Amino acid sequence: MIISSVFGVLFLIFLILGLTPAPFYMHYALGTDPNKSEEIFVPEYIVMLGGGSMPSEDNLMRLYYTAEYANYYRVPVIILHPEDSISQTRMAEELIMKGINADSILFFTEGTNTRAQILSLKNEYSQLTSDNLLIITSPEHLTRTVKCFNKLDFTNVRGEAAFAAVINFNLSLEDQDLLGSRYIPKVNNTNIRYTFWNYLKLEITCYREYFALIYYKLKGWI
């Protein structure tokens, strides 16, 4: 009974937070580079953490940012991604299509989680620990990823989260005659139709990452 009550209260809190901007700021905070500074930083490598299958939303967003920065700074790309020939081929094709030279793309496939991937990278290419690395990953993973690099003695690391751009058009249904049943009222408020549900999904994403941060901290990985 007590456990059910606790979960009920937590669920109610989650619902209430979904009606506020809190999930947005939680997600934004996770996607803020913990090494951010005003100093000019010129990367020598762009390091992208792979995000699962290809094509997928996560990987395509990360590849977009990776290509933008690699083209701007004219530096090689290192992609940390578990061994998967299909995804690797498609990721390489995506970067090449965006103007990246095939010879400047290096895949590193050791390890299946963030800690293992970075540790393997250090063991294989220890010289990278002193190079300027720009890390590209999804917003919710950025803080943990950069801290993992720092913990493993990578001294010149900055992070860039692959945030999606916000849309800028009116989603309201006001003054639109969409027909359908006249007995069911229209939901004109986009805060209910979109924002609330998007914020609930963001909450789940953030809470999952908070648990990962706690686990990594207890393990001494960050």
Buried (B, 14 or more C-beta within 10 A) or exposed (E): EEEEEEEEEEEEEBEEBBBEEBBBEBBBEBBEBBBEEEEEBEBBBBBBBBBEEBEBEBBBBBBBBBBBBBBEBEBBBBBBBBEBEEBBEBBBEBBBEBEBEEEBBEBBBBBEEBBBBBBBBBEEBEEBBEBBBBBBBBBBBBBBBBBBBBBBEBEBBBBBBBBEEEEEEEEEBEEEEEEEEEEEEEEEBEEEBEBBEEBBEBBEBBBEBBEBBEEBEEEEBB
